[in-house]
Amino acid sequence: MTHLIRKEVFRLQWLFNRPRGRHHVRPMLNRDSVPIAPPLHGGMASVAQQLGQLPYTPDAVYDLCVRHNGDVRSQRTGVNVEYVQPFRHADIVDQEETIGSQLLALKHRAGLSLDAIAKGGGYAGRSSVQRYFSSDFSGPLPPDAAVALARALAGKGEPSIKADDVLKLSISEALRAASGEPQRYFLTVEGTVEAGVWREQSEWPESERYDIEVGPPPFKDAKRMAVKMTGHSMDLTIPPGSDLEVLWIKFTNITPVPGDLVIVERHRHDLVELTCKRLDVEGSEYVLRAESSRPEFQEVIRVGSASLDLVTDDGVQIVGIVLSSQQRHSTRRFT
């Protein structure tokens, strides 16, 4: 038996090394070659494994190819091969990977059919997912499809497929939470608000603006803004120069309550002025108080009766509620 195996190895080596002819047998990774259909088991797997170690042959792929020309379409060798894995031209390693080819690799790794994947993702049938599992599909995956396919493939295969292996094929920000990665939120600081002193509202030029990271919105579709606070009338609570995250409540049905730090707007002729104060109640009136270490900022601003009609005859209106403040030690741009 050993003699026969050695003889077969020599014969196959000669086939690989002989001068090229019409039926010249070549290793894998030739674009003009076609895979040989896997033959039946027959005890010659060791020979095939030796051939699998030839240069430019992918690991664990022990198939053979023949040159495709007008006369020879495919040829079956006499070698019996075990554990043959299909090898398609779209899988050639020097070809650029697409979203579809990555999904195909995950499908083969999971060992699932398109029908099983569709069922696992909650689809009616394979036609709903078939177009994604094509090497021609460049992606990215739609968010809903990515979540569905992740649900179908996660935990399958060896090594086990992770949900993020599929979710990363979509660029949607909504998938960050689905993959376990917390979503990050940023606001652009566009101007200043004076603490305790009315100051004309103005916006900075684009070159002076910068972003701050904030927490998630308090509710869906919440409108937020960011401003830099200057002045000392709130320095017991908020140091001068702090960046404020503000919930914009103008033209909404959101009502501030006593104790809120608020942004107050006042219209004077053609000017719009802003300031920041603490909302409080004094007798039958709502007032805005300073929280300052300096005595010159102790005067209160009266904003209305206890009915919480917060637009006064002087045109004073609460337009925002401060959600958070943070100090920034540099606004320098390093780009």
C-alpha positions in Angstrom: 0.0 0.0 0.0 2.9 2.4 0.9 4.5 1.6 -2.5 1.3 2.5 -4.3 0.9 5.8 -2.4 4.5 6.8 -3.2 4.0 5.9 -6.8 0.9 8.0 -7.0 2.7 11.0 -5.4 5.5 10.8 -8.0 2.9 10.7 -10.8 1.1 13.8 -9.5 4.4 15.6 -9.0 5.2 14.9 -12.7 1.8 16.2 -13.7 2.5 19.5 -11.9 6.0 19.9 -13.2 5.8 18.7 -16.8 5.8 21.3 -19.7 2.6 23.1 -20.3 0.2 21.3 -22.6 -3.4 21.4 -23.5 -4.4 19.5 -20.4 -1.8 20.9 -18.1 -2.9 20.6 -14.4 -2.3 23.8 -12.5 -2.6 24.9 -8.8 -5.5 27.0 -7.7 -5.8 30.8 -8.0 -5.7 30.9 -11.8 -8.5 33.2 -13.1 -8.9 31.1 -16.2 -9.3 27.8 -14.3 -12.4 26.1 -13.0 -12.7 23.9 -9.9 -12.8 20.2 -10.2 -15.8 18.5 -8.7 -14.9 16.8 -5.4 -14.3 13.1 -6.1 -15.5 10.3 -3.8 -13.7 9.4 -0.6 -11.1 6.7 -1.2 -8.3 6.8 1.2 -5.9 9.2 -0.7 -6.6 12.3 1.5 -2.9 12.4 2.6 -1.8 12.9 -1.0 -4.3 15.7 -1.5 -3.1 17.3 1.7 0.5 17.3 0.4 -0.7 19.0 -2.8 -2.5 21.5 -0.7 0.8 22.7 0.6 2.0 23.8 -2.8 2.8 27.5 -3.2 -0.2 29.9 -3.7 -2.7 27.3 -2.5 -5.1 28.5 0.2 -5.1 26.7 3.5 -7.6 23.8 3.8 -8.4 23.9 0.1 -7.3 20.7 -1.5 -9.0 21.0 -4.8 -7.3 20.9 -8.2 -7.9 22.9 -11.3 -7.3 22.5 -15.0 -6.8 25.3 -17.5 -10.0 26.4 -19.1 -9.8 26.6 -22.9 -12.1 25.9 -25.8 -11.4 22.2 -25.8 -11.2 21.3 -22.1 -13.9 22.6 -19.7 -13.0 20.5 -16.7 -11.2 17.3 -15.8 -11.5 14.9 -12.9 -8.2 13.5 -11.5 -7.8 10.1 -10.1 -7.1 11.5 -6.6 -9.7 11.0 -4.0 -10.0 14.2 -1.8 -11.5 14.5 1.6 -12.9 17.7 3.2 -12.9 19.6 -0.1 -14.2 23.1 0.2 -15.8 24.9 -2.8 -13.5 27.6 -4.2 -15.0 30.2 -6.4 -13.3 32.8 -8.6 -15.0 35.6 -6.6 -13.1 34.4 -3.5 -9.6 34.8 -5.1 -7.5 36.6 -2.5 -6.1 39.3 -4.7 -9.6 40.5 -5.6 -10.9 43.5 -3.6 -13.3 42.4 -0.8 -16.9 43.7 -1.1 -19.6 43.7 1.5 -21.3 40.8 -0.3 -18.1 38.7 -0.3 -17.7 39.3 3.4 -21.3 38.2 4.0 -20.7 35.1 1.8 -17.7 34.2 4.0 -19.9 34.6 7.1 -22.6 32.4 5.5 -20.1 29.6 4.8 -18.6 30.0 8.2 -22.1 29.6 9.8 -22.9 26.7 7.6 -26.4 28.1 6.9 -28.5 28.2 3.8 -30.1 31.4 2.5 -33.4 30.0 3.6 -32.2 29.4 7.1 -30.6 32.9 7.3 -33.8 34.5 6.0 -35.9 32.6 8.6 -33.5 33.5 11.4 -33.7 37.2 10.4 -37.5 37.2 10.4 -37.9 37.4 6.6 -40.5 35.6 4.6 -38.0 33.9 2.3 -34.6 33.8 0.7 -35.5 36.4 -1.9 -35.4 39.0 0.8 -31.7 38.5 1.6 -30.3 36.9 -1.6 -29.0 40.1 -3.1 -26.8 40.8 -0.1 -25.0 37.5 -0.5 -23.4 38.2 -3.8 -19.8 39.3 -4.4 -21.3 42.1 -6.6 -23.1 43.7 -3.6 -20.9 46.6 -2.6 -23.1 47.8 0.3 -23.3 49.1 2.9 -26.1 47.1 4.4 -29.3 48.9 5.2 -29.6 49.3 9.0 -32.7 47.0 9.3 -31.1 44.3 7.2 -27.8 44.5 9.2 -29.7 43.9 12.5 -31.8 41.1 11.0 -28.7 39.3 9.5 -26.8 39.8 12.7 -29.6 38.1 14.6 -29.6 35.2 12.2 -25.8 34.6 12.1 -24.6 35.5 15.6 -23.4 32.6 17.6 -23.1 30.3 14.5 -19.9 28.9 13.1 -16.4 28.2 14.4 -15.1 30.5 15.6 -18.5 31.8 16.7 -19.8 34.8 14.7 -20.3 37.9 16.7 -23.2 40.3 16.0 -20.6 43.1 15.3 -19.1 41.0 12.5 -22.3 41.8 10.6 -23.2 45.2 12.1 -19.9 46.7 11.1 -20.9 46.2 7.4 -23.4 49.0 7.9 -22.4 52.6 8.5 -25.6 53.6 10.3 -25.0 55.3 13.7 -28.1 53.6 14.9 -26.3 50.3 14.9 -23.7 51.4 17.5 -26.2 50.7 20.3 -27.2 47.3 18.7 -23.5 46.3 18.7 -23.1 47.2 22.4 -21.0 50.3 21.7 -22.5 53.4 23.3 -23.5 56.2 21.0 -21.7 59.5 21.5 -23.4 62.9 21.2 -21.8 66.3 20.4 -22.9 69.9 20.3 -21.2 72.8 18.7 -20.5 75.8 21.0 -21.6 78.7 18.7 -21.6 81.8 21.0 -21.7 83.2 24.5 -24.2 84.0 27.2 -23.5 86.5 30.0 -24.2 85.4 33.6 -26.3 88.0 35.3 -25.8 90.8 32.7 -27.9 91.3 29.6 -25.6 90.8 26.6 -26.6 91.0 22.9 -26.9 87.6 21.4 -24.3 86.9 18.8 -22.9 83.9 17.0 -19.2 83.2 16.6 -17.6 82.8 13.2 -17.1 79.2 12.1 -13.3 79.4 12.8 -14.0 80.0 16.6 -16.6 77.3 17.1 -15.8 74.0 18.7 -17.6 70.8 19.8 -18.2 69.4 23.2 -19.4 65.9 24.1 -22.6 65.6 26.0 -24.9 62.9 27.2 -27.9 61.5 25.4 -31.0 63.8 24.8 -33.6 63.8 27.6 -36.3 62.8 25.2 -36.7 62.1 21.5 -36.4 65.1 19.2 -35.1 67.3 22.0 -33.5 70.4 20.6 -30.3 71.3 22.3 -27.7 74.0 21.9 -24.3 74.8 23.5 -23.0 78.2 24.6 -20.1 79.5 26.6 -20.9 81.4 29.8 -19.0 84.5 30.7 -19.2 86.7 33.8 -19.3 86.1 37.5 -23.0 86.3 38.5 -23.3 82.5 38.7 -19.7 81.8 39.8 -20.9 79.9 43.0 -22.5 77.3 40.7 -20.9 77.6 37.3 -17.4 79.0 36.9 -16.9 81.6 34.2 -15.8 80.1 30.9 -17.9 77.0 31.3 -19.6 75.4 28.4 -23.4 74.9 28.9 -25.6 72.2 27.4 -29.0 73.9 27.0 -32.4 72.3 26.2 -34.1 74.9 23.9 -37.7 75.2 25.0 -38.8 78.3 23.0 -41.9 77.5 21.0 -42.5 74.2 22.9 -44.9 73.1 25.6 -42.0 72.4 28.0 -42.3 74.4 31.3 -39.4 75.2 33.6 -39.9 74.8 37.3 -38.4 76.6 40.3 -34.8 75.5 40.9 -33.9 75.2 37.2 -30.9 77.0 35.8 -32.4 78.8 32.8 -31.4 80.9 29.8 -33.4 84.1 29.6 -34.0 86.1 26.5 -35.0 89.8 26.3 -36.0 91.9 23.3 -34.9 95.5 23.3 -35.7 97.4 20.1 -34.0 95.4 17.4 -31.6 93.6 19.8 -32.0 90.1 21.4 -30.1 89.8 24.7 -29.4 86.7 26.8 -28.5 85.9 30.3 -28.3 82.9 32.7 -30.0 82.8 36.1 -31.6 80.4 38.6 -35.4 80.3 38.4 -37.0 80.8 41.8 -40.4 81.8 43.3 -40.9 84.8 45.6 -44.4 85.2 47.0 -46.7 85.3 44.0 -44.0 85.9 41.4 -41.3 84.0 39.6 -37.9 85.6 39.8 -34.4 85.0 38.4 -31.6 85.0 40.9 -27.9 85.2 40.7 -25.6 82.8 42.6 -22.5 85.0 42.8 -19.7 85.7 45.2 -19.9 89.3 44.3 -22.5 91.7 45.8 -23.1 93.7 42.6 -25.0 90.8 41.1 -27.6 90.3 43.8 -30.5 92.1 42.0 -33.3 89.7 41.0 -35.1 89.8 37.6 -38.9 89.4 37.9 -40.4 87.3 35.1 -44.1 87.0 35.9 -46.9 85.7 38.2 -47.3 82.3 39.6 -49.4 81.4 36.6 -46.0 80.8 35.0 -46.7 83.2 32.2 -43.1 83.7 31.5 -43.3 86.4 28.9 -43.3 89.8 30.7 -44.3 93.2 29.5 -40.6 93.9 29.1 -40.3 91.1 26.6 -38.4 88.8 29.0 -38.9 85.1 28.3 -37.3 81.9 29.4 -36.0 80.1 26.3 -33.7 77.3 27.6 -33.0 75.0 30.6 -29.4 74.3 31.4 -28.8 70.5 31.5 -25.1 70.4 32.2 -22.0 72.5 32.4 -18.4 71.6 31.8 -15.1 73.4 31.9 -12.8 73.5 28.9 -9.1 74.4 29.4 -8.3 75.0 25.8 -10.2 75.8 22.6 -7.2 75.6 20.4 -7.5 73.7 17.2 -4.7 71.2 16.6 -5.5 70.4 12.9 
